């Protein structure tokens, strides 16, 4: 497993409480495939509190991806929803967690918040 992926899940765990997830509760298991091995990451969200482990348990949503592709999502080079539509990641269970993933991953390289763009142009932001 890549160091980038490990840091991503460590950061989720370290934050402990994600404001953008305050109205969310559920579990997601990520099955990341690399050759013949599968790494499992289990993310539990309860009212914004996030806990991460590496167990292979039942979850509300199971997301499967190649480790190399997931690494690209972590770096912001690929987005979860378009990846799901292209079948680069697959899922079972509650679809809402696929949409929710958009909030957890890094923005694309060079991306800027719209308010920052407006402010830089001299408008109100």
Protein Blocks (a to p, Z undefined) as FASTA:
>chain_A
ZZklmmmmmmmmmnopafklmmggcdddddddehjbccddddddeehiacddfbdcddfb
dcdddfklmmmmmnopacfklmmmnopaccedjfklmmmmmmmpccdehiacfklmmmmn
opaZZ
